[in-house]
Amino acid sequence: MSVAFWAWICVTVLLALAEAASGGLLMLPWAVGAGAAALLEALHVESTWQWIAFVVVSLALFTIAQRIIRRRK
């Protein structure tokens, strides 16, 4: 596995740990986005697409999480 793959995995784990510490669904979307980027790196997809996937997946899940949080209130 490449260094970029392990970098994405480290980002995923750190964001997931930050989410576990906060518990507010703030970091989880970004952790999933980093996981998606790690998957693309494992599939040898160009780094530009990895960043695009990270941003798109993270923002989409963040938007969904915000809607869930608003409904709970």
C-alpha positions as CSV (number, residue, x, y, z in Angstrom):
1,M,0.0,0.0,0.0
2,S,1.2,3.5,-0.7
3,V,1.9,6.3,1.7
4,A,-1.1,8.2,0.4
5,F,-3.4,5.3,1.4
6,W,-2.0,5.2,4.9
7,A,-2.3,9.0,5.2
8,W,-6.0,8.7,4.3
9,I,-6.4,5.9,6.8
10,C,-4.8,8.0,9.5
11,V,-7.1,10.9,8.7
12,T,-10.1,8.6,8.8
13,V,-9.1,7.2,12.2
14,L,-8.3,10.6,13.7
15,L,-11.6,12.0,12.6
16,A,-13.5,9.0,13.8
17,L,-11.8,9.3,17.2
18,A,-12.6,13.0,17.3
19,E,-16.3,12.1,16.6
20,A,-16.3,9.5,19.4
21,A,-15.0,12.2,21.7
22,S,-17.5,14.8,20.7
23,G,-20.6,12.7,19.8
24,G,-22.3,15.4,17.9
25,L,-22.2,14.0,14.3
26,L,-19.7,16.8,13.3
27,M,-16.7,14.8,12.4
28,L,-18.3,11.5,11.2
29,P,-19.1,12.8,7.7
30,W,-15.5,13.9,7.2
31,A,-14.2,10.6,8.5
32,V,-16.4,8.7,6.0
33,G,-15.2,11.1,3.2
34,A,-11.6,10.3,4.1
35,G,-12.5,6.6,4.1
36,A,-13.9,7.0,0.6
37,A,-10.7,8.7,-0.5
38,A,-8.7,5.9,1.0
39,L,-10.7,3.3,-0.9
40,L,-10.1,5.2,-4.2
41,E,-6.3,5.3,-3.3
42,A,-6.4,1.5,-2.8
43,L,-8.0,1.3,-6.3
44,H,-5.2,3.4,-7.7
45,V,-7.5,6.3,-8.7
46,E,-5.8,9.6,-9.4
47,S,-5.4,11.9,-6.3
48,T,-7.5,14.6,-7.8
49,W,-10.5,12.3,-7.8
50,Q,-9.7,11.2,-4.2
51,W,-9.9,14.8,-3.1
52,I,-13.1,15.3,-5.1
53,A,-14.6,12.2,-3.4
54,F,-13.5,13.4,0.0
55,V,-15.2,16.8,-0.4
56,V,-18.4,15.6,-2.1
57,V,-19.0,12.6,0.2
58,S,-18.2,14.7,3.3
59,L,-20.4,17.6,2.3
60,A,-23.3,15.4,1.3
61,L,-23.1,13.5,4.6
62,F,-22.6,16.7,6.6
63,T,-25.8,18.1,5.1
64,I,-27.7,15.0,5.9
65,A,-26.3,15.0,9.5
66,Q,-27.4,18.6,10.0
67,R,-30.9,17.8,8.9
68,I,-31.0,14.9,11.3
69,I,-29.8,17.1,14.1
70,R,-32.4,19.8,13.3
71,R,-35.2,17.2,13.4
72,R,-34.2,16.0,16.8
73,K,-34.6,19.4,18.3
